[in-house]
Amino acid sequence: MRIDLMTLFPDMCERVYTESIIGRAIKKGVLTVESHNIRDYSDNKHHNVDDTPYGGGEGMLMSAQPIYGCYESLLKNGKPYVIYMSPKGGVLTQQKTKELAELPHIAILCGHYEGVDQRVLDAIVDEEISIGDYVLTGGELPALVLIDCVARMLDGTLSSEEGRVRESHYNGLLEYPQYTKPAVWHDREVPEVLLSGHHENIAHWRREMSLRETLQKRPDLLEKADLTQQERDFLKKLQKEATQNKQS
Ligand SMILES: C[S@@+](CC[C@H](N)C(=O)[O-])C[C@H]1O[C@@H](n2cnc3c(N)ncnc32)[C@H](O)[C@@H]1O
């Protein structure tokens, strides 16, 4: 997969590409990420990339011309699916990262200042994506969040594909609690079943704990989760227990 990043701050992103999961995906050859400095495409003699908004108002807006120039330069590698990181976009989900990981080529536009001239967004953007209902200073951190999530979805990035499948949100549930050595820490013991070596019992315990975690922390996720009748009955039992505990 190829990802082109259009940004005013390429140096801020480069460091992240060489580290972590993104770095591993690049080294393994499953991902190519290239950042492009929008300023290099400004046809203004001072290389300006922003201007004041028509109609007045605070701050500056990124101008259309350098962004469009940068976008045109990417077309040599084929037409990418263009994403604008924006607080107005649909909020990023695991499902969305799965869908994006299927695409061969995406380009991500990082905004700055008060945002971007709407005309260039209308001309080149296929989708706006937000990383949450809050406003950041620029699109670079959101873009890195998106790239990291997408990189995890690519076959060959993680050392174990199984790890990805059991993680929170992958199957619509939160992950079960995890423990590492020692078996007792500050008088707190690791659940016995995990020391038993009985794979079937461990898998059953993990699934139940996953349901329990999701019910306690993100019950909204259960509405869409793919559950068996037995699992639904288990959740009903947990809910009944919780209500009884509240009343007593
Ligand atoms: C200060 S923000 C501009 C906010 C804009 N004036 C508004 O009210 O919608 C500057 C840039 O940061 C990025 N950004 C800010 N918050 C974001 C979020 N929650 N998700 C994704 N990108 C975000 C966008 O690229 C945006 O153009």
The ligand as a Gaussian input file, in Angstrom:
#p B3LYP/6-31G(d) Opt

LIG

0 1
 C       -7.349000      24.377000      14.104000
 S       -7.921000      23.131000      13.032000
 C       -9.156000      23.982000      12.108000
 C      -10.510000      23.792000      12.672000
 C      -11.605000      24.460000      11.838000
 N      -11.501000      25.883000      11.918000
 C      -12.975000      24.024000      12.349000
 O      -13.528000      24.671000      13.224000
 O      -13.501000      22.983000      11.866000
 C       -6.604000      22.954000      11.897000
 C       -6.496000      21.601000      11.228000
 O       -6.276000      20.583000      12.190000
 C       -6.808000      19.371000      11.726000
 N       -7.684000      18.838000      12.789000
 C       -8.092000      19.490000      13.893000
 N       -8.868000      18.724000      14.674000
 C       -8.968000      17.532000      14.054000
 C       -9.657000      16.329000      14.366000
 N      -10.394000      16.177000      15.453000
 N       -9.521000      15.293000      13.505000
 C       -8.789000      15.413000      12.377000
 N       -8.133000      16.546000      12.027000
 C       -8.213000      17.594000      12.845000
 C       -7.511000      19.644000      10.411000
 O       -6.678000      19.241000       9.352000
 C       -7.688000      21.153000      10.445000
 O       -7.697000      21.728000       9.159000

